[in-house]
Amino acid sequence: MIYNHPQVLVEVCVDSVASARAAERGGAARVELCSSLIEGGITPSAGLIEMTRAAVSVALHVMIRPRAGDFYYDGEEFEIMQRDIALAQRLGANGVVFGILNVEGNVDIARTRQLVDLARPLAVTFHRAFDMTADLFRALDDVSAAGVDRVLTSGGEPTSPQGRETILQLVKQARGRIVIMPGSGIQPENARSLVDQTGATEVHVGLRSAIPSPMRHRNPRVAMGSVEGREYQCFVVLEEQVRKLCRALMHEH
């Protein structure tokens, strides 16, 4: 079945003010702001949230994830998440993005609902912790029951194109109660076909490009992080790539 959605909302994942500006100029309707994207994204600093809010007028959704790794959080981590949601509210965010599971790989409904209630009136997205659940279709009912507005998912696969059949089934199961937003592996070349084949009305994209560091002096013997060579490489969103994807989505089949 082919779906037609001439107005598809594009959300771009960014970790800098410059990338947020590029996403807005390229036509994105929303940015998801994170830090440490190499680890899947964690909560950005107050300074980054504040400066990004001042730099762009599109919707700004803030990642609420206190650490990398799994999505089972202890009491102190849950308290951090609550405080970070309150901070995002004060700094002008339009939405927050989080995901909480229990040790069995199911959605922690009670604590998800608690964070949703705390976040209001901001929009709430349940991120790709969803893809790590034991049963995606049960998880969809759980996050919907907790009052979440949208789910970011690759259909439980490494990329959305690989998970498109599951995404289609999730869209059907959602019945408009909650937005199913595909993310991961979406490029200008495959975005339109993914939307056509799943009925998704929003997409989440990274579109990051590697650029070399301007540093002339380099010490190749020392690595500050666990990935060697990252000290002299930056990843940014390029305006033209966002524009290219937005154009591809406007082209109706």
C-alpha positions in Angstrom: 0.0 0.0 0.0 1.3 3.5 -0.9 0.5 6.4 1.5 0.7 10.0 0.5 1.6 12.6 3.1 2.6 15.8 1.4 3.3 17.4 4.8 5.9 15.3 6.6 7.5 16.8 9.6 11.3 16.5 9.7 13.1 16.4 13.1 16.9 16.6 13.0 19.0 15.3 15.8 21.7 17.9 16.7 24.4 18.3 19.3 25.5 21.9 18.6 24.1 25.4 18.0 25.6 25.4 14.6 23.9 22.2 13.6 20.6 23.4 15.0 20.9 26.6 12.8 21.7 24.5 9.8 18.7 22.2 10.4 16.4 25.2 10.6 17.8 26.8 7.5 17.5 23.5 5.6 13.7 23.3 6.4 13.5 21.1 9.5 10.4 21.8 11.7 12.0 20.5 14.9 15.4 19.7 16.4 16.2 17.1 19.0 19.1 18.5 21.1 21.5 16.0 22.6 25.1 15.7 23.7 27.5 12.7 23.1 25.7 11.4 20.0 28.5 8.8 19.6 26.8 7.1 22.6 23.3 7.5 21.3 22.8 10.9 23.0 22.6 12.1 26.6 21.2 15.2 28.2 22.7 18.4 26.9 24.0 21.1 29.3 22.0 24.0 30.4 24.3 26.3 28.4 23.7 24.4 25.2 20.0 24.3 25.7 19.8 28.0 26.4 22.0 29.0 23.4 20.2 26.7 21.0 16.8 28.1 22.1 18.1 31.6 21.4 19.5 30.6 18.0 16.5 28.8 16.4 12.7 29.4 16.3 11.7 25.9 15.3 10.5 23.5 18.0 13.2 22.3 20.4 13.0 18.9 22.0 15.6 18.1 24.6 17.0 14.6 25.3 16.6 13.5 29.0 19.1 10.7 29.4 21.4 10.9 32.4 24.0 8.5 31.1 24.9 6.2 28.2 24.2 2.5 28.4 20.9 0.7 29.2 17.6 2.4 30.1 17.0 1.0 33.5 17.6 3.8 36.0 18.1 3.8 39.8 16.4 6.3 42.1 19.1 8.9 41.9 19.2 8.7 38.1 15.4 9.1 38.0 15.7 12.2 40.2 18.3 13.6 37.8 15.8 13.1 34.9 13.1 14.9 36.8 15.4 17.8 37.5 16.6 18.0 33.9 13.0 18.0 32.7 12.2 21.0 35.0 15.4 22.7 33.7 14.4 22.1 30.0 11.0 23.7 30.8 12.6 26.8 32.3 15.0 27.2 29.4 12.2 27.3 26.8 12.2 23.8 25.4 9.0 22.7 23.5 9.4 19.0 24.3 11.5 16.4 26.1 12.7 13.0 24.9 13.2 10.0 27.2 12.7 6.3 27.7 12.6 4.1 30.8 12.5 0.3 30.9 12.4 -2.2 33.7 14.9 -5.1 34.0 12.7 -7.4 32.0 12.9 -5.1 29.0 9.4 -3.7 29.3 8.3 -0.1 29.5 8.3 1.3 33.1 4.7 2.6 32.8 4.5 4.2 36.2 7.7 6.2 36.0 7.1 7.1 32.4 3.7 8.5 33.4 5.3 10.4 36.3 7.8 12.1 33.9 5.0 12.8 31.4 2.9 14.5 34.0 6.0 16.5 35.2 6.8 17.6 31.6 3.4 19.0 30.7 2.6 21.1 28.9 5.7 20.1 26.9 5.4 17.4 24.2 6.9 14.0 25.1 8.7 11.6 22.9 9.7 8.1 24.0 13.0 7.5 22.3 14.6 4.3 20.9 14.7 2.6 24.3 11.5 1.5 22.6 13.5 -0.6 20.2 15.2 -2.4 23.1 12.0 -3.7 24.6 11.0 -7.3 24.7 7.8 -6.8 22.7 7.4 -3.7 20.5 3.6 -4.0 20.2 3.1 -4.4 23.9 5.5 -1.5 24.4 3.4 0.7 22.1 0.3 0.1 24.2 2.3 0.8 27.4 3.7 4.1 26.2 0.3 5.2 24.9 -1.2 4.3 28.3 1.4 6.5 30.0 0.4 9.5 27.9 3.4 9.8 25.6 2.8 11.8 22.4 5.2 10.0 20.0 7.5 7.0 19.8 10.9 7.2 18.0 11.6 3.8 16.5 13.6 1.9 13.8 11.1 -1.0 14.1 13.5 -2.9 16.3 16.1 -3.1 13.6 19.4 -1.3 13.1 17.8 1.1 10.7 14.3 2.2 9.8 14.5 1.0 6.2 15.3 -2.5 7.6 12.4 -2.2 10.1 9.9 -0.7 7.7 7.4 -3.7 7.9 7.3 -3.5 11.7 7.0 0.3 11.5 4.0 -0.1 9.2 2.4 -2.5 11.7 3.1 -0.1 14.6 1.5 2.8 12.6 -1.6 0.6 12.1 -1.7 -0.4 15.8 -1.4 3.2 16.9 -4.6 4.3 15.1 -3.7 7.9 15.5 -3.5 7.7 19.3 0.2 8.3 19.3 2.7 9.3 16.5 5.1 6.7 15.2 8.2 8.5 14.1 10.8 6.4 12.2 14.4 7.2 12.9 17.9 5.8 12.1 19.3 5.3 8.6 17.0 7.8 6.9 18.7 9.6 4.0 17.4 11.9 1.2 17.5 8.8 -1.1 15.2 6.6 1.0 13.1 9.0 3.0 10.2 9.3 0.5 9.8 5.5 0.0 9.9 4.9 3.7 7.1 7.4 4.3 5.1 6.1 1.3 5.4 2.5 2.6 4.7 3.1 6.3 2.3 6.0 6.5 4.6 7.8 8.9 3.9 11.5 9.2 7.1 12.5 11.0 10.7 11.4 10.5 13.8 11.7 12.7 17.1 12.1 10.9 20.8 12.6 11.8 22.4 13.7 8.5 25.7 14.3 10.2 28.8 14.9 8.1 32.4 14.5 9.4 34.6 17.5 9.0 38.3 17.8 10.1 39.4 19.7 13.1 41.0 23.1 12.4 43.8 22.2 14.9 47.3 22.5 13.3 49.1 20.9 16.2 48.1 17.4 16.9 49.2 14.7 19.3 48.3 11.3 17.8 49.6 9.4 20.8 46.8 10.5 23.2 43.0 9.9 22.9 40.7 11.7 25.3 37.8 9.2 24.8 37.3 5.6 23.9 37.3 6.2 20.2 40.8 7.0 18.8 41.0 9.9 16.4 37.8 11.7 17.4 39.8 14.6 18.9 40.5 15.8 15.4 37.2 15.2 13.8 33.8 17.0 14.2 30.4 15.9 13.1 28.0 18.6 12.0 24.6 18.8 10.2 24.9 20.5 6.8 22.0 22.8 5.7 22.1 21.4 2.1 21.6 17.8 3.3 18.6 18.8 5.3 17.2 20.8 2.4 17.8 17.8 0.1 15.8 15.5 2.4 13.0 18.0 2.8 12.7 18.3 -0.9 12.6 14.6 -1.4 9.8 14.3 1.1 7.8 17.1 -0.7 7.9 15.1 -3.9 4.7 13.2 -4.1 4.6 9.8 -5.8 
